[in-house]
């Protein structure tokens, strides 16, 4: 909670505060609590997820209604899996500190190719033309999915100041949504300026009774299925995945 309040209080200290959003839960689904969730996205109605931790990282196709893992492939034990996105008919999966992006066939999860990049890999999204990649800093990288070459960078700011720890990403109706690591906040980012235009307050989403001491980790994972103002969110080792509606709050 302290980290989330720090994000909000910083915004309030500036001349204009971003829009604030609350949420209401529409549906609650089971979620595999062995999943250290890193990436989450839908493609043609199917839910895909990537998980982290050395020796446990994987790409999965998941049944939304039951939480059952329908298909799974492991990443090399030497790689810590991170964010993922579908682009041009392939699934791209990042690794944390290994500087490797994997390209998988979405039908049978065959590894088609590996790409190299500098620095860390955290979250990944696709805007229809470019992959958008976070690395834990206040900058987002834009990547050509055909070559995996970086084409440009975007500095993300919260009222003029850099906002670090950008993690899991989702491209939604021309905007970027990002988890802010170790907070219960999603931020809404203008991709033309990098300015944070909104903060989604997700405190209290996972009930206390569903948290296991020493295991349940932070909020992470945001997916969009085309429904207006509706997101699918979960967290690392969370036993539940939530379909939520977000709404603007009075500041």
N, C-alpha and C positions, 0 to 999 in steps of 0.2 A: 504494500500500500504506500509506503514512504516513497518508493521510486516513482509510482504513478503520480502522487501528489506533487513531486518535484517537477514532473513534466508540465502539469497543469498550472502550478504556481509560477513557473517560469513564463508561461504564455500570458498569465494574468498580469505579470509585471510589465509587459510591453504595452504599447499604445493601443493596440487592437488585439483582442483575443480571438483565436480561431473558433469556429462554431463548435459547440459541444454536443455530443450525441449520447443518448442513453440507449437501452435495448430492452426488448421483451422476448422471452423464449417462445418460439412457435412449436418446436419439436425437440425431443431429446432422444438420441440414439446411443446404443452401446458402442464402445470404442476399445480396441485392444490395449490393455494397460501395460503391455510389453513394448509399446511403440513410443520411442523417444522422438516424437513428431518433429520433422524439420520442414517438409514441403507438403502441401495439400492442394489439390486442384481437381476440377471436373473436366472431362472431355467427352462430348457426345453422351452425356448422362452418366458416364462411369466415373467413379471416384478413385483417384490415385493418391498415394501417400509415400513419402520417403521418411526413413528413420535414421537416427544417428547412433553414435557410440562405436568405438573400435571393436571389431569382431561381431557386431550386431547390426550393422547398417544394411538397409535393404530398400528396394523399390517394391511397392505393393499395389495391387488393385483390390479394392475393398467393397464389400456389400454395405451400402449406407444403412439399410434398415436393420441389419443384424450385427454389423461390425465384423463379420467373418472375413478373413483374408482369403480371397479367391485365387490370387496369383501372387507369386513372390519370387524375387531373385536377390541374392546377396551381393553386396559390394565386396571388393577385396578386403580382407581383414586389416590391412594396413591403412585403409581409408575410412574416414569419419564422414558419413553421408550428411548432406545438407539439403538445400532447397531444390525444387524441380519444377519443370514446366514443359508443356507440349508446344512444339513449334514445327511447322511444315511437316506434320505427320510423324515426328520423332519425339521421344521423351528425353529431355536433358536433365541430368542429375549432377549437382555440384559436390565437391568434397571440401572439407573445412580448411586444412592446412597443407594439403597435398598438391594443390594447384592443378587438379585434374577434373575435367567435366566429362561425364560419360554420356554417350548417345545410344539410346535403346530403341529397338523396334517395339511399338506398343502392343502388338499382337502376341508375341511369344517372349518378350523381354530379352531378345538376343542383343548382346552388346555389338553395336555396329562400328563404333569409332570412339576414340578418346581424344580430348582436346586439352591443351595446356593453357594456363593463365597465371599471371603473377598475383601474389598476395593470397588472401583468404577468400573463401566462398561461403556465403550465408544463405540469402534468399534468392529466388528466381521467379520471374514472370515473363509473359510474352504479350507485346502490344499489337500484334498482328504483323509487324515488320521486324522488330528487334527484340532480343531478349533483354530484360532489365535485371541487373544483378546487384545485390548488396554484399558488403564485405565487413560489416560491423562498424564502419566509419559513417561519416555524414554525407558520403558521396554514393551515388548510384551510377553504375556503369551500364552503358548500352552496347550490346554485342550483336554482331552479324551472325545469325544462326548457321549460315552456310559454312563460314570459315572459323567462327568463334573468335574473330578479331574484334577488339574493342574499337568502337567508332567515336565515342564521346563520353563525357561524364556530366553529372548533374549534382550540384551541391544542394542538400536539403536543409532548409532553415526553418526555425520556429521563431517568428518575429525577428528575422534578421540574424539570428545566431545559429550556428551549426547544430543539428540534432544527430547525435551519434546512436550507435546500437540498433540501427535499422536492420531488421531480420527478415522473416518470412514476408513475401510480397504477393500481391494479387493486382492484376490490371482490371479495373471495373469501370466500364462506360467512360473511358478516356481519362481516368485518374488512377493513381497508384495508391493502394492501401498497404500499410506496412505494420507488422508487429514491432513494438519497441521492446527489445530484449530486457527481461527482468522487470517488466511493468505489466499492468493489466490494461494497457492502452493500445489501440490501433490508431495510426495517424493517416490522414487523407492528404495526399500530396498532389499539387499541381505540377504536371510533368513539363510544363513550359518554363516555369520559374523556379521550381523546387520548393516553393513555399508550402508549409503545412497549413491547410485550409480548414481542417477539422480534427477533433480528437474524439474517439469513441471510447467511452468509459465502460469497461467490461468487468469492473470489480464485482465480486460476489457471484460470478457466473457458475463456477463449480462449487457446489455446497461443501461445507466443512466436513460433513460425514462421509463424503466421497474422496477425501484426501487421506493418503497414507503417509504418516510421518517418515521422513527419510527417503521417500520414493517419489511421490507426486511432485512434479516440477512446474515450471512456469507455463503460462499461456503461450501457445505457439501453433500456428496453422490457421490460415484463412482461405476459404474457397468461395467462389461465386458461380451460381448456376443460371444466371440470367433473370432472376426474379428481383424486381425493383426493391431497393432498400433491404434486401435479404442476404445474409451471409451465413456460412457454415464455419464454425470455429471449434477448436479443441486445444489441447496442450500436451506437453511432454509427460508421458505415462498417465494421462487422464483416462478414466474408465468410461467417459462420456464424450460425445460430440454433439454440439448444439446447432440447431437452425434458429437464427435470431432475426428479428426485424429491428433496424436501427431507426431512431427518430431524433429530431433536433430538440435540444433542451434550451430553456431560457437561461442565459448567462447571469 
